[in-house]
Amino acid sequence: MTPPWGWAARVTLAAPPVPARPRVETILTGDGRPGVHGVLEIAVWWAVLTAATVVFISSVSPVELVVGALAALGGAFAARRMRLAAGGRAKGGRGAVRALVALPGSVVRGLGVLTAALVTDPAGALVRRVRLRPGAGAGWAGTLLTASPDACVIDVPRDDEVLVHALRPGAGPVERAVARADGAR
């Protein structure tokens, strides 16, 4: 039957939208895309955290190993999610391999310089700016520079520059690996 005003009223009842369940890819990668990189990052974090747990346990029993591995897995997921939330990503790896190869020799040399400085002239330190080569990240370069006992990065004023407190006037092997080739300081 048609109403007297000439058109029929139509009522449609729509169900409220059902929230989507999180997919495994979203949980692993954090960005909704399935990715090997996300799984690989979680696996690396898990391995590092599990190894650290095993190192700190005095006598490893199977139960402690399982508990440590499960706790490390939770920590790995948390570390990945925190990195994604902070927006951090690895970048600027130019010269990293050369710097890592030079690191052991630099540590031994730095220990010798530190020992000599303590005996002869403890006030002979200096502060200098080191301009990093293009493509080198200030974070990892600063970490490697600070690993030597005779040098310490005290500031990172820009992405391509670090301020180093050093006990020797010349650049060490790690500094030569990460610094600009033109010698700009």
C-alpha positions, 0 to 999 in steps of 0.5 A: 500500500502506498501512503497518501502523499505518494512515496513509500518510506524505507527504513534501513537498519545498519549494524554498527561496524565491527572493529577489525581484529589485529592481523599478525602482520600488524603486530609484527611489523607495526605498519600493517605490512607483512615484512621479513624485516620486522620478523628479522628485527624481532629475531635479532632482539630476541637472540641478543636479549636471550644471550644477555639473560644466559650470561647473567644467570650463574648456572643455567637450568632448562627452566631458567633458559625457557623463562629467559627465552620467553621473557626475551621474546616479550622484550623483543616485541616491546623493543620493536614497537618502541623503535617504531613509536619513536620513529627511529631507523638505522641509517648512515652506515657508510664507513662502518665496516672499516671503523669496526675493523679498526676498533680493536687496534684503536682500543689497544692504542687508546689504552696506551695513550691513556696510560702514558697521559696519566703518567706524564701529562694528565692535563694535555687533552684537547677538544676538537670537532670531527666532520663525518664523511657523507653517509656516516651516522653520528650515532654509530660513529660517536659510539665507535669513537667513544669505545677507545679509552683515549677519546670521548664524544661529548656532543653531537651538534649536527648530524654530520659533526661530533665534538670529541675530547681526546688525549692525543693530537692526531686522529686515531684509526676509527676517527680516520675511518669515519671522518671526512676524507678532505680533513675538514674539522 
